[in-house]
């Protein structure tokens, strides 16, 4: 006797399902403990990294932040 397409689909779905308990993996975003505006970020960054003595670099970084004000993310790589 030939199997119907409905029966074939039912068998495939049954084979793809697990018999045990289900597990859910949730992916989300975390809220940062400190939220710093982009205008204040250069001062914050140099204070946190204990680099406040590098005033010339800090001024350059402030200029970069002003140039990229429309960007939401500014990444720094050393």
GROMACS elastic network, one bead per residue, 0.5 to 0.9 nm:
[ bonds ]
;  ai    aj funct       b0    kb
    3     6     6  0.81706   500
    3     7     6  0.62132   500
    3     8     6  0.66449   500
    4     7     6  0.52446   500
    4     8     6  0.63631   500
    4     9     6  0.87721   500
    5     8     6  0.50307   500
    5     9     6  0.61819   500
    5    10     6  0.85594   500
    6     9     6  0.52006   500
    6    10     6  0.61756   500
    6    11     6  0.87148   500
    7    10     6  0.50158   500
    7    11     6  0.62297   500
    7    12     6  0.86770   500
    8    11     6  0.51629   500
    8    12     6  0.62566   500
    8    13     6  0.86765   500
    9    12     6  0.50811   500
    9    13     6  0.61147   500
    9    14     6  0.84897   500
   10    13     6  0.52052   500
   10    14     6  0.60897   500
   10    15     6  0.86104   500
   11    14     6  0.50767   500
   11    15     6  0.61328   500
   11    16     6  0.86868   500
   12    15     6  0.51329   500
   12    16     6  0.62904   500
   12    17     6  0.89022   500
   13    16     6  0.51756   500
   13    17     6  0.64669   500
   14    17     6  0.54523   500
   14    18     6  0.83374   500
   15    18     6  0.79045   500
   18    21     6  0.77906   500
   18    22     6  0.77888   500
   19    22     6  0.86628   500
   31    34     6  0.86198   500
   31    35     6  0.88125   500
   32    35     6  0.63595   500
   36    39     6  0.82283   500
   36    40     6  0.63904   500
   36    41     6  0.59365   500
   36    44     6  0.76083   500
   37    40     6  0.54119   500
   37    41     6  0.60415   500
   38    42     6  0.77629   500
   38    65     6  0.68119   500
   38    66     6  0.84082   500
   38    69     6  0.71677   500
   38    72     6  0.83692   500
   38    73     6  0.89279   500
   38    74     6  0.85979   500
   39    42     6  0.72995   500
   39    43     6  0.86059   500
   39    62     6  0.79019   500
   39    65     6  0.70209   500
   39    66     6  0.73885   500
   39    69     6  0.81425   500
   40    43     6  0.56769   500
   40    44     6  0.62880   500
   40    45     6  0.87326   500
   40    62     6  0.88971   500
   41    45     6  0.58659   500
   41    46     6  0.85020   500
   41    62     6  0.83860   500
   41    65     6  0.81662   500
   42    45     6  0.51316   500
   42    46     6  0.61591   500
   42    47     6  0.84333   500
   42    58     6  0.66422   500
   42    59     6  0.84920   500
   42    61     6  0.64067   500
   42    62     6  0.58564   500
   42    65     6  0.76927   500
   43    46     6  0.54267   500
   43    47     6  0.60681   500
   43    48     6  0.86035   500
   43    52     6  0.80409   500
   43    58     6  0.77360   500
   43    62     6  0.84360   500
   44    47     6  0.51562   500
   44    48     6  0.60756   500
   44    49     6  0.85772   500
   45    48     6  0.52548   500
   45    49     6  0.61377   500
   45    50     6  0.84604   500
   45    51     6  0.82725   500
   45    52     6  0.89304   500
   46    49     6  0.52389   500
   46    50     6  0.59464   500
   46    52     6  0.51941   500
   46    53     6  0.85829   500
   46    54     6  0.82501   500
   46    58     6  0.72160   500
   47    50     6  0.51560   500
   47    51     6  0.62917   500
   47    52     6  0.58113   500
   48    51     6  0.77460   500
   48    52     6  0.88698   500
   49    52     6  0.80378   500
   50    53     6  0.79872   500
   51    54     6  0.57591   500
   51    55     6  0.84390   500
   51    58     6  0.86391   500
   52    55     6  0.64263   500
   52    58     6  0.76280   500
   53    56     6  0.87333   500
   53    58     6  0.88088   500
   54    57     6  0.55371   500
   54    58     6  0.61892   500
   54    59     6  0.88316   500
   55    59     6  0.61676   500
   55    60     6  0.87000   500
   56    59     6  0.52256   500
   56    60     6  0.64659   500
   56    61     6  0.87307   500
   57    60     6  0.51014   500
   57    61     6  0.61520   500
   57    62     6  0.86295   500
   58    61     6  0.50121   500
   58    62     6  0.61835   500
   58    63     6  0.87155   500
   59    62     6  0.50607   500
   59    63     6  0.63767   500
   59    64     6  0.87702   500
   60    63     6  0.51249   500
   60    64     6  0.63618   500
   60    65     6  0.87685   500
   61    64     6  0.50069   500
   61    65     6  0.62545   500
   61    66     6  0.86665   500
   62    65     6  0.50678   500
   62    66     6  0.62585   500
   62    67     6  0.86798   500
   63    66     6  0.50877   500
   63    67     6  0.62325   500
   63    68     6  0.86977   500
   64    67     6  0.50409   500
   64    68     6  0.61921   500
   64    69     6  0.85629   500
   65    68     6  0.51278   500
   65    69     6  0.59585   500
   65    71     6  0.89879   500
   65    74     6  0.79540   500
   66    69     6  0.52705   500
   66    70     6  0.88335   500
   67    70     6  0.81067   500
   68    71     6  0.54045   500
   68    72     6  0.84882   500
   68    74     6  0.79476   500
   69    72     6  0.76193   500
   71    74     6  0.69808   500
